[in-house]
Amino acid sequence: MPERPPMELVDTLESLGLATAEQVARMERRVRRLAGDLPRFESVWVDALAQARLLTPFQAAELNAGRGRRLRVGDYVLCDRLPYPLYAEGYRARRVETREMSRLVVVESRQSDSVALPKGAVQFSSNENWDSLPLSTPGTDLSRHSSPLVCAEPWKDGRTAAEWMVQYGRFPGEVVLEIARAMAARLAEWERSGVCHGDICASSLLLTDSGEVDLPWPGLRGELRPEEGYAHLDLPPEAFETIAPERISSGTPPTPAADAFSCGCVWWHLLCGRPPLAGGDALSKLRSAEECLIRDVREYAPDAPPPLAAAIASCAWKDPRRRPESMARLSAMLGPPTRDGRERLIAALNRRGRPAVRLTTAARSIRRSNNAPIWLTAAACCAVLLAAIFWQFQNGRPNEQPPKQEIAANNLSVDGSRQLAPKTPPAELHTTTDRADATPYGKEIVPTSYEQPEEPPAELILSADEPVRAATIRLRDGQRIRAPNGRRAVVLVPPSGMIVERENVCFENIDFRPDPFPSQPDESQNGLDRSTAKAALRTAGEAALVRLSAGEAEFIGCRFQYESSLAGGAAIRWIHPRERETAAASLSLPSGRVAMTDCVLDGVESGIDCRTIGAIALRLTNVLHLGPGPLVLLDHYPWADEPVSLAISQSTLRDAGPLIECFVSDVDRAVGEISILA
């Protein structure tokens, strides 16, 4: 007897218009083959429908996650997730009544409540067959369906310029000129209607195979996010690649001058293959955009057409008054789109990779050819000739060996082991022409007795039988320092603390204690020379158990303890970066992260003393702080571009100071954000 599908799944699919009960029932044989001996779960039915192309992979994933009802948004059924826009959720959707495909933006209620829908309505053209609804621009359906705000446009097949550059690299100069002309003409039309796009970037520039250039959802980002700046870092870095400097410094809404700046950045990006504003995160992108140090595009793309290079230079000014006063002016600088330019654009967009040569196909064609015996005979003769030449070449040099092998043999002892030094006198090591071990070109061969300096191990296991002095520990990037399994190690640190300047070092099951009999630091401490260690001591000034000068570190199962008879200090004094003046004046501030798990802080003046510049993140899990000072100490209240994130869970402060303490010296400047997640 055939097994019936789950009724709840059938009801959901019918309500969404994705499949009928008969279509689901016909999947029974496919479900039986997929499940095998396992029960016929609902997910198996969903996978069978996806294999039959009745569901898209996105719809199948949403149904398996229990979010099937969310596929219906107002009059639309979501089909696939789009990589654009970057400020909201974009989808390819199907309208239920007309079954026409659309591209959709869904904005949740917490964002859409502050959006003022434009007044009036515009009738769509008859060939698009759309209804008259509230609009932001012609061709856009902007309406509220229950809670979210939905903005829909007719669907167009294509891919974004960012996706194209990932596969093929930068665009040719003439192709970028045609794209710029089409963009400027389109933006000039919207400007005459009183609309500023506000979201011009490579990730939102849509290119179709027919050579059409489209910028979806004009004016929507300006309605949803009228202000941009350091207080709005909730978007990926790509969303800030083309933002105008005045929007960051003054918080102004989108303007034609800001759109002109974005156009110049996009065309620079298409020509050079990378964005003109550097930065790996949203904060550094905003700082780079505010500085607005954009190089001449002809330095990286010499093939840039002169009109396009001039237009980019005029758009890239930091002062908006020096940019083109309107999109019509910018369009006049570039000229109108041309037929030849569109053909070049179509040829570039329809570029395909060279098909791979299949040996089986070639062999099959040779077998079918009447000249197959001739080809095979010629190939056999060539193989015999090559073998004879190779044999004669080898017989002509029977006793020759590379000089490097001779030196290697001279440097071996009788028992075959490597000697510590070569037999050649030291005076001969500096000559290259009179030496027997020099090459015919006069280049010296490096003796085989040279040994690479030994690097510290990736995992260092300290002795648990006796305390270990911090000066004897050499660190490396990404190293893990731990105690033997089931035991704890004690590290005695000098008054200035154990200096940690390597990145991503992890300490596990280690007790940090002050050295009761401190001595002078060695020639190298933790892989540093004496000058670096002394500079760090001069910078310090106060006691600490660990002096962290790296961007990231982690402590697991560690104990930071000061004896009651000794003057206490900080458990961790975080000084990052080391050159604070240089970092403060640089283009992008650094960021760092410190994590503590299952740690105990006993008798410390402060848990983590942060003397940092830039964005920092602290993650504390199951930490016991016995005081007497604060758990986190900031030497200054963060600036607007220095957010502080503190995530704390399952932690206890007993007989201790406040959770976080900071000093405010200048109350007039813009302050940053301190977020605490507990």
C-alpha distance (Angstrom), angle and dihedral (degrees) to the residues before:
residue distance angle dihedral
M1 . . .
P2 3.82 . .
E3 3.78 115.4 .
R4 3.78 117.3 -116.1
P5 3.82 119.4 -126.8
P6 3.83 119.4 -115.0
M7 3.78 109.1 -78.6
E8 3.80 93.1 -141.6
L9 3.80 90.3 57.4
V10 3.80 91.5 47.5
D11 3.81 91.6 50.7
T12 3.80 91.4 49.4
L13 3.80 93.6 49.7
E14 3.80 92.8 46.9
S15 3.80 92.9 48.5
L16 3.80 89.8 51.3
G17 3.79 93.0 45.1
L18 3.82 92.2 -124.7
A19 3.82 99.7 120.9
T20 3.78 140.1 -9.2
A21 3.79 127.4 -125.1
E22 3.82 91.0 -103.7
Q23 3.82 92.0 52.9
V24 3.78 91.3 50.6
A25 3.82 92.2 47.4
R26 3.81 90.9 53.5
M27 3.81 88.4 61.9
E28 3.84 91.0 70.2
R29 3.81 95.2 100.8
R30 3.81 92.4 47.3
V31 3.80 90.0 47.4
R32 3.80 91.3 51.8
R33 3.80 90.7 51.8
L34 3.81 93.0 47.8
A35 3.80 96.2 45.6
G36 3.79 98.4 43.4
D37 3.80 107.9 174.7
L38 3.81 93.3 -10.7
P39 3.80 123.8 97.4
R40 3.80 117.3 -90.0
F41 3.79 98.1 -103.8
E42 3.78 121.5 -172.9
S43 3.80 90.1 -109.4
V44 3.81 89.9 60.5
W45 3.81 90.2 56.4
V46 3.81 89.5 49.2
D47 3.82 91.4 50.8
A48 3.80 90.3 49.6
L49 3.81 91.0 52.4
A50 3.81 89.8 48.9
Q51 3.81 91.1 51.5
A52 3.79 89.3 50.9
R53 3.84 88.9 53.9
L54 3.80 92.2 -118.4
L55 3.81 89.3 118.0
T56 3.78 130.6 37.0
P57 3.82 118.7 -127.5
F58 3.81 89.0 -107.8
Q59 3.79 92.4 52.8
A60 3.81 91.4 46.8
A61 3.81 91.1 51.2
E62 3.81 91.8 49.9
L63 3.82 92.2 48.9
N64 3.81 92.1 48.6
A65 3.80 89.5 50.1
G66 3.81 91.5 53.3
R67 3.81 94.4 -110.0
G68 3.78 98.2 111.9
R69 3.81 94.2 124.3
R70 3.79 90.2 57.8
L71 3.80 90.4 64.9
R72 3.80 87.9 79.0
V73 3.82 111.8 74.9
G74 3.77 111.9 174.1
D75 3.81 108.5 -62.4
Y76 3.81 93.3 -11.2
V77 3.81 137.6 81.4
L78 3.77 114.9 -149.9
C79 3.81 115.3 -124.6
D80 3.82 108.1 171.0
R81 3.78 139.7 -1.2
L82 3.83 116.0 -111.7
P83 3.83 124.4 -144.7
Y84 3.80 89.5 -132.2
P85 2.99 146.8 102.2
L86 3.79 101.8 40.5
Y87 3.81 95.8 -156.6
A88 3.84 98.0 55.2
E89 3.80 142.2 13.9
G90 3.80 113.8 -75.6
Y91 3.79 125.4 -165.0
R92 3.77 142.8 176.9
A93 3.79 102.5 -125.0
R94 3.80 140.4 175.7
R95 3.77 123.0 -133.4
V96 3.78 109.4 -126.8
E97 3.82 99.8 -141.8
T98 3.81 99.8 42.8
R99 3.85 98.6 22.3
E100 3.82 88.3 -136.9
M101 3.78 118.3 150.4
S102 3.79 118.3 -116.5
R103 3.76 139.2 174.2
L104 3.74 109.9 -120.9
V105 3.80 137.9 -162.7
V106 3.79 115.6 -159.7
V107 3.81 117.3 -163.8
E108 3.79 119.1 -169.8
S109 3.78 120.8 -124.0
R110 3.82 96.2 -104.1
Q111 3.83 88.8 62.2
S112 3.80 99.1 33.6
D113 3.81 95.8 52.6
S114 3.80 90.5 74.2
V115 3.82 94.5 47.2
A116 3.79 115.5 102.7
L117 3.78 109.2 -146.2
P118 3.80 112.4 -135.4
K119 3.74 117.9 -108.7
G120 3.76 124.2 -117.2
A121 3.76 132.9 32.3
V122 3.80 135.9 -109.0
Q123 3.80 124.6 -151.0
F124 3.80 114.0 -127.1
S125 3.76 121.1 -131.3
S126 3.80 116.7 -89.9
N127 3.80 95.8 -115.8
E128 3.82 90.9 60.2
N129 3.83 90.3 48.5
W130 3.80 94.7 -151.3
D131 3.79 126.9 152.0
S132 3.78 128.1 -114.8
L133 3.80 106.5 -96.3
P134 3.82 137.2 149.9
L135 3.78 107.8 -66.5
S136 3.74 141.9 -167.0
T137 3.81 94.1 -166.4
P138 3.79 133.9 -0.1
G139 3.79 110.8 -79.2
T140 3.81 94.8 27.6
D141 3.79 126.3 108.8
L142 3.81 107.5 -151.1
S143 3.77 114.4 177.5
R144 3.79 143.0 135.7
H145 3.78 118.8 -111.6
S146 3.83 108.8 -171.5
S147 3.82 106.2 -61.0
P148 3.83 108.0 -11.1
L149 3.77 127.8 63.5
V150 3.81 112.5 -120.9
C151 3.79 124.9 -159.3
A152 3.80 116.5 -175.9
E153 3.80 134.6 -175.5
P154 3.81 131.8 -179.6
W155 3.79 111.9 -83.8
K156 3.81 119.7 -105.5
D157 3.78 123.6 -174.7
G158 3.78 112.8 -126.3
R159 3.75 144.9 94.0
T160 3.75 134.0 -108.6
A161 3.79 123.5 -99.6
A162 3.81 89.5 -116.6
E163 3.83 90.9 57.6
W164 3.81 91.2 48.3
M165 3.81 93.0 51.2
V166 3.80 91.6 50.7
Q167 3.81 89.0 61.5
Y168 3.81 103.6 32.8
G169 3.82 107.6 18.4
R170 3.79 124.8 -132.1
F171 3.79 124.7 -0.3
P172 3.82 123.0 -110.0
G173 3.79 114.8 -100.4
E174 3.82 96.8 -113.7
V175 3.81 90.6 49.0
V176 3.81 91.6 52.3
L177 3.80 89.4 49.9
E178 3.80 90.7 55.7
I179 3.82 90.9 46.9
A180 3.81 89.9 50.3
R181 3.80 92.3 50.0
A182 3.80 92.3 50.3
M183 3.81 91.8 46.7
A184 3.80 94.0 48.5
A185 3.81 92.1 48.6
R186 3.81 91.6 49.7
L187 3.80 93.2 46.7
A188 3.81 90.7 48.5
E189 3.82 89.5 56.8
W190 3.81 91.3 51.1
E191 3.81 90.5 46.2
R192 3.79 90.6 57.1
S193 3.82 86.8 53.9
G194 3.81 90.8 51.8
V195 3.82 96.4 -107.8
C196 3.81 127.1 132.8
H197 3.78 113.3 -163.6
G198 3.80 97.7 -144.9
D199 3.83 97.1 -172.5
I200 3.81 109.1 67.9
C201 3.81 111.2 152.0
A202 3.79 139.7 124.4
S203 3.82 90.6 -96.4
S204 3.82 91.7 58.4
L205 3.82 98.4 39.2
L206 3.82 105.0 103.5
L207 3.82 119.7 -159.5
T208 3.80 121.2 -169.7
D209 3.81 126.7 -155.3
S210 3.80 89.1 -113.3
G211 3.81 90.8 63.0
E212 3.80 97.4 -102.6
V213 3.82 118.6 146.5
D214 3.79 116.3 -149.5
L215 3.82 135.6 178.1
P216 3.83 107.3 -161.5
W217 3.80 125.6 -140.9
P218 3.82 101.6 8.7
G219 3.79 113.9 -156.6
L220 3.81 95.5 9.7
R221 3.81 98.1 107.0
G222 3.77 90.7 50.9
E223 3.81 89.6 54.3
L224 3.81 93.8 47.0
R225 3.82 97.7 38.0
P226 3.82 110.1 22.8
E227 3.82 90.4 165.3
E228 3.80 128.8 50.5
G229 3.76 128.3 -177.4
Y230 3.76 146.8 96.8
A231 3.80 91.9 -42.1
H232 3.82 91.3 60.2
L233 3.81 106.5 58.2
D234 3.80 96.3 138.9
L235 3.83 95.4 111.0
P236 3.83 131.0 79.4
P237 3.83 117.3 -94.1
E238 3.82 91.9 -104.8
A239 3.82 89.6 66.2
F240 3.83 90.7 65.6
E241 3.81 99.1 44.7
T242 3.80 95.2 103.7
I243 3.79 103.9 26.4
A244 3.81 115.0 134.7
P245 3.85 119.0 -114.1
E246 3.81 94.8 -123.8
R247 3.80 91.0 57.6
I248 3.82 89.2 60.1
S249 3.79 99.7 41.1
S250 3.82 98.2 38.4
G251 3.82 103.0 22.0
T252 3.80 92.8 -128.1
P253 3.83 122.1 166.8
P254 3.82 121.6 -113.2
T255 3.80 114.2 -62.2
P256 3.82 134.4 177.0
A257 3.81 88.5 -103.3
A258 3.81 90.3 54.0
D259 3.81 90.1 48.9
A260 3.80 89.3 51.2
F261 3.82 90.3 53.4
S262 3.81 89.8 49.9
C263 3.80 90.7 50.8
G264 3.79 91.5 53.2
C265 3.81 91.1 50.5
V266 3.80 92.5 48.6
W267 3.80 93.8 49.8
W268 3.83 89.7 46.8
H269 3.81 87.7 51.9
L270 3.82 93.5 49.9
L271 3.80 92.7 49.0
C272 3.82 97.6 45.3
G273 3.78 101.2 32.1
R274 3.81 94.0 -125.6
P275 3.81 134.2 67.9
P276 3.80 117.9 -92.5
L277 3.82 93.4 -131.5
A278 3.79 114.4 70.3
G279 3.80 126.0 -143.6
G280 3.78 139.8 113.5
D281 3.80 98.3 -143.4
A282 3.79 138.5 30.9
L283 3.80 94.0 -95.5
S284 3.80 95.3 53.1
K285 3.82 90.4 44.0
L286 3.80 90.8 56.3
R287 3.80 92.3 47.1
S288 3.79 90.4 49.0
A289 3.81 91.6 48.9
E290 3.81 91.6 49.4
E291 3.81 90.8 51.1
C292 3.84 89.7 47.6
L293 3.81 96.7 -162.8
I294 3.82 99.8 163.6
R295 3.80 117.6 168.6
D296 3.77 124.5 -138.6
V297 3.79 108.1 -80.7
R298 3.82 91.7 -137.3
E299 3.82 89.9 68.0
Y300 3.81 90.0 68.2
A301 3.82 101.1 23.0
P302 3.83 109.9 36.6
D303 3.81 89.8 171.8
A304 3.81 92.3 65.6
P305 3.81 109.8 128.4
P306 3.84 112.0 -113.0
P307 3.84 95.4 -119.5
L308 3.80 90.7 51.5
A309 3.81 93.8 46.1
A310 3.81 90.0 50.3
A311 3.81 91.7 49.0
I312 3.83 91.8 50.0
A313 3.82 91.1 49.5
S314 3.80 91.5 51.0
C315 3.82 92.4 48.8
A316 3.81 96.8 46.6
W317 3.82 97.6 67.5
K318 3.79 116.5 124.1
D319 3.81 91.0 -141.5
P320 3.84 107.7 72.6
R321 3.81 90.8 -150.5
R322 3.82 90.5 67.4
R323 3.80 93.9 55.1
P324 3.82 124.3 86.9
E325 3.79 108.1 -67.4
S326 3.82 93.7 -134.9
M327 3.76 142.5 7.0
A328 3.77 89.2 -110.5
R329 3.81 88.8 61.0
L330 3.80 90.9 48.6
S331 3.79 90.7 49.0
A332 3.82 90.1 51.5
M333 3.83 90.1 53.5
L334 3.81 91.4 54.7
G335 3.79 99.7 36.8
P336 3.81 128.6 -135.0
P337 3.82 123.6 -53.8
T338 3.81 114.3 -87.1
R339 3.79 135.0 -149.4
D340 3.81 93.0 -122.3
G341 3.79 91.2 50.5
R342 3.79 91.9 51.1
E343 3.79 91.1 50.2
R344 3.82 89.9 52.7
L345 3.79 89.4 49.2
I346 3.81 91.8 50.6
A347 3.81 90.8 48.6
A348 3.82 91.2 51.0
L349 3.80 94.0 46.5
N350 3.79 93.1 47.6
R351 3.80 92.8 50.1
R352 3.76 112.1 135.3
G353 3.76 130.7 -168.1
R354 3.78 119.1 -100.9
P355 3.82 109.2 -90.6
A356 3.77 115.2 -110.7
V357 3.81 116.9 -108.9
R358 3.79 110.8 -116.1
L359 3.77 114.2 -146.8
T360 3.79 92.1 -158.7
T361 3.79 91.0 58.4
A362 3.81 91.6 48.8
A363 3.79 92.6 48.9
R364 3.79 91.1 48.1
S365 3.81 91.7 51.9
I366 3.84 90.9 49.3
R367 3.79 91.6 52.1
R368 3.80 90.5 51.5
S369 3.82 92.9 48.6
N370 3.83 121.3 98.0
N371 3.80 89.5 -138.2
A372 3.80 94.0 59.1
P373 3.88 95.2 113.5
I374 3.82 90.6 52.5
W375 3.80 92.6 50.4
L376 3.79 93.0 47.4
T377 3.82 92.5 48.1
A378 3.83 91.9 50.0
A379 3.82 91.3 48.9
A380 3.83 91.3 50.6
C381 3.82 92.5 49.6
C382 3.82 91.3 50.3
A383 3.80 90.8 50.5
V384 3.84 92.3 51.1
L385 3.82 91.5 47.6
L386 3.81 92.8 50.9
A387 3.81 91.4 48.5
A388 3.84 91.3 51.6
I389 3.81 92.8 49.7
F390 3.80 92.1 48.5
W391 3.83 91.7 48.3
Q392 3.82 92.3 50.5
F393 3.80 91.6 48.1
Q394 3.80 92.0 52.9
N395 3.82 94.0 47.2
G396 3.80 91.4 50.8
R397 3.86 92.1 63.0
P398 3.79 106.0 37.1
N399 3.83 100.7 148.7
E400 3.80 103.0 33.5
Q401 3.78 117.6 114.9
P402 3.78 130.4 175.3
P403 3.80 113.6 -91.3
K404 3.80 89.5 -126.0
Q405 3.79 91.0 65.7
E406 3.84 90.7 51.2
I407 3.79 91.2 54.4
A408 3.76 90.8 46.6
A409 3.82 89.7 53.4
N410 3.83 92.3 47.9
N411 3.77 90.9 53.2
L412 3.81 94.4 55.3
S413 3.76 121.6 93.7
V414 3.78 125.2 -133.0
D415 3.77 93.6 -90.4
G416 3.81 91.2 50.7
S417 3.79 97.5 -106.0
R418 3.81 122.8 132.0
Q419 3.80 116.9 -101.4
L420 3.78 121.3 -132.6
A421 3.83 94.3 -123.4
P422 3.82 135.1 21.6
K423 3.78 121.3 -105.4
T424 3.80 91.5 -123.2
P425 3.83 111.7 103.7
P426 3.82 114.9 -107.2
A427 3.81 92.2 -116.3
E428 3.77 90.9 64.0
L429 3.78 93.6 54.6
H430 3.82 91.9 80.1
T431 3.83 97.5 52.6
T432 3.76 124.0 85.3
T433 3.81 107.0 174.2
D434 3.82 102.7 48.2
R435 3.79 97.0 40.5
A436 3.76 121.7 106.1
D437 3.78 91.2 -140.6
A438 3.81 95.6 55.6
T439 3.78 120.7 110.3
P440 3.83 122.0 -116.2
Y441 3.84 87.5 -101.0
G442 3.80 92.7 58.9
K443 3.83 95.8 -109.2
E444 3.75 117.6 140.9
I445 3.76 120.1 -122.5
V446 3.81 115.7 -132.5
P447 3.83 110.0 -117.0
T448 3.76 113.7 -110.2
S449 3.79 91.3 -130.2
Y450 3.83 89.9 75.8
E451 3.77 111.3 112.7
Q452 3.80 125.6 -162.1
P453 3.84 113.6 -118.7
E454 3.75 109.4 -98.8
E455 3.79 115.2 -105.5
P456 3.81 121.4 -142.6
P457 3.80 111.8 -96.8
A458 3.80 119.9 -96.1
E459 3.82 88.8 -123.5
L460 3.80 118.9 34.7
I461 3.82 117.7 -166.2
L462 3.79 111.2 -160.8
S463 3.77 123.7 -149.2
A464 3.80 115.7 -98.4
D465 3.82 95.0 -165.2
E466 3.79 96.7 76.0
P467 3.82 136.7 8.5
V468 3.79 118.2 -84.3
R469 3.79 121.9 -141.2
A470 3.79 115.1 -127.7
A471 3.82 91.9 -132.8
T472 3.82 90.6 66.6
I473 3.80 95.0 56.4
R474 3.81 117.1 94.7
L475 3.78 116.3 -159.9
R476 3.79 134.7 -158.2
D477 3.80 134.6 -174.6
G478 3.78 113.9 -74.7
Q479 3.80 93.1 9.4
R480 3.80 124.5 154.8
I481 3.81 117.4 -146.0
R482 3.78 114.4 -169.5
A483 3.79 144.6 152.1
P484 3.82 123.6 -108.4
N485 3.78 115.4 -78.1
G486 3.79 111.5 -74.2
R487 3.82 94.6 6.4
R488 3.80 138.8 83.7
A489 3.78 131.3 -125.9
V490 3.80 126.5 -144.8
V491 3.80 120.3 -141.9
L492 3.80 117.4 -165.5
V493 3.78 111.3 -150.6
P494 3.83 129.8 -166.3
P495 3.82 120.4 -115.5
S496 3.79 91.0 -92.7
G497 3.80 90.5 55.7
M498 3.78 135.3 -120.5
I499 3.80 106.7 -54.0
V500 3.82 112.7 -132.2
E501 3.80 113.6 -177.2
R502 3.79 99.2 150.8
E503 3.80 120.1 101.0
N504 3.82 126.1 -113.7
V505 3.82 95.8 7.3
C506 3.81 114.8 165.5
F507 3.84 123.1 -156.7
E508 3.81 117.1 -163.1
N509 3.85 129.9 -172.8
I510 3.81 95.3 -11.0
D511 3.81 128.8 141.7
F512 3.80 113.0 -145.2
R513 3.80 112.3 -154.6
P514 3.81 133.1 165.3
D515 3.77 115.2 -100.8
P516 3.84 108.3 -111.5
F517 3.83 90.3 -155.3
P518 3.83 105.0 35.6
S519 3.78 118.6 -170.0
Q520 3.78 135.0 -166.4
P521 3.84 114.8 -71.7
D522 3.78 117.3 -99.7
E523 3.76 125.5 -114.5
S524 3.78 87.9 -89.3
Q525 3.76 128.2 27.1
N526 3.78 117.6 -171.8
G527 3.78 91.4 -17.8
L528 3.85 94.1 -48.5
D529 3.77 128.0 121.2
R530 3.79 123.1 -121.4
S531 3.81 95.0 -99.1
T532 3.81 92.4 54.8
A533 3.79 92.5 47.1
K534 3.80 92.1 49.6
A535 3.80 91.3 48.6
A536 3.78 89.3 52.4
L537 3.82 90.5 50.1
R538 3.79 91.6 51.6
T539 3.81 90.5 49.6
A540 3.77 92.5 50.0
G541 3.77 110.6 58.1
E542 3.81 96.4 166.1
A543 3.78 133.2 70.0
A544 3.79 121.5 -96.2
L545 3.77 136.7 158.9
V546 3.82 95.6 -138.5
R547 3.79 122.9 23.3
L548 3.80 104.7 -160.7
S549 3.81 116.6 -164.3
A550 3.80 97.3 163.9
G551 3.77 131.7 93.7
E552 3.81 98.4 -120.1
A553 3.80 135.3 24.6
E554 3.79 138.3 154.4
F555 3.80 132.9 -151.6
I556 3.82 120.5 -164.4
G557 3.79 123.7 -176.5
C558 3.83 92.7 -12.3
R559 3.81 129.3 148.8
F560 3.81 123.7 -148.9
Q561 3.79 109.7 -164.2
Y562 3.80 137.1 171.6
E563 3.79 118.5 -167.9
S564 3.79 115.8 -118.7
S565 3.81 90.9 -119.6
L566 3.80 92.9 56.0
A567 3.79 128.8 73.1
G568 3.76 107.9 -102.2
G569 3.77 128.8 -130.1
A570 3.78 139.9 173.4
A571 3.77 121.2 -49.5
I572 3.82 91.6 -142.2
R573 3.80 123.1 9.8
W574 3.80 105.6 -164.3
I575 3.83 112.7 -158.7
H576 3.79 108.4 176.5
P577 2.93 127.3 -165.9
R578 3.79 103.5 18.9
E579 3.83 93.7 -146.2
R580 3.80 96.6 53.9
E581 3.80 96.1 170.6
T582 3.81 92.2 52.3
A583 3.80 92.3 46.4
A584 3.80 93.0 49.1
A585 3.82 90.7 55.0
S586 3.79 95.5 41.9
L587 3.78 125.4 102.9
S588 3.81 97.2 -110.1
L589 3.78 127.0 29.4
P590 3.80 118.1 -131.1
S591 3.77 123.7 -112.5
G592 3.79 129.6 -149.1
R593 3.79 144.5 -176.9
V594 3.81 133.6 -152.9
A595 3.81 122.3 -172.9
M596 3.81 127.4 -167.6
T597 3.82 122.5 -174.0
D598 3.84 127.9 178.8
C599 3.82 92.1 -6.9
V600 3.82 132.9 150.3
L601 3.83 124.4 -148.2
D602 3.81 112.2 -163.3
G603 3.80 126.9 177.8
V604 3.83 95.5 -9.5
E605 3.79 124.9 143.9
S606 3.82 89.3 -139.2
G607 3.77 135.1 -0.3
I608 3.80 102.1 -138.6
D609 3.80 114.9 6.3
C610 3.81 103.4 -160.5
R611 3.78 115.9 -157.4
T612 3.76 94.8 165.6
I613 3.78 140.6 136.6
G614 3.79 119.9 -144.2
A615 3.79 135.1 17.1
I616 3.81 115.3 -22.7
A617 3.79 133.9 -177.0
L618 3.80 126.0 -159.0
R619 3.82 121.6 -166.8
L620 3.80 115.8 -170.0
T621 3.81 120.1 179.8
N622 3.81 124.9 177.0
V623 3.82 94.2 -11.5
L624 3.82 122.2 162.9
H625 3.82 112.9 -155.4
L626 3.82 113.7 -168.9
G627 3.77 94.9 -179.4
P628 2.83 149.4 168.5
G629 3.81 94.6 -172.8
P630 3.83 133.0 42.1
L631 3.76 122.0 -68.0
V632 3.83 94.1 -128.3
L633 3.80 123.1 24.3
L634 3.82 122.9 -169.6
D635 3.80 119.1 -163.9
H636 3.82 91.0 -149.7
Y637 3.76 138.5 10.3
P638 3.82 107.3 -95.9
W639 3.77 119.9 -102.0
A640 3.78 123.0 -125.8
D641 3.81 91.5 -88.4
E642 3.83 94.8 44.6
P643 3.82 107.0 76.1
V644 3.80 117.0 -177.8
S645 3.80 119.8 -149.9
L646 3.82 120.3 -167.3
A647 3.81 117.8 -175.8
I648 3.81 111.2 -176.0
S649 3.80 128.3 172.7
Q650 3.81 136.2 168.4
S651 3.80 91.2 1.8
T652 3.81 131.0 139.3
L653 3.81 132.7 -152.8
R654 3.82 109.9 -159.9
D655 3.84 121.2 -180.0
A656 3.78 86.4 -16.0
G657 3.76 137.3 126.8
P658 3.80 127.1 -104.8
L659 3.79 124.3 -43.1
I660 3.80 92.6 -114.4
E661 3.79 130.5 6.9
C662 3.78 129.2 -173.8
F663 3.78 139.3 168.5
V664 3.81 122.5 -123.0
S665 3.80 114.3 -155.5
D666 3.81 103.0 159.6
V667 3.80 115.1 38.5
D668 3.80 95.1 174.2
R669 3.80 97.9 67.1
A670 3.79 125.4 82.5
V671 3.77 109.9 -86.2
G672 3.79 128.0 -146.8
E673 3.75 133.5 -126.2
I674 3.81 126.7 -87.8
S675 3.80 110.2 -165.5
I676 3.80 120.4 -169.6
L677 3.79 118.8 -167.6
A678 3.80 111.5 -170.5
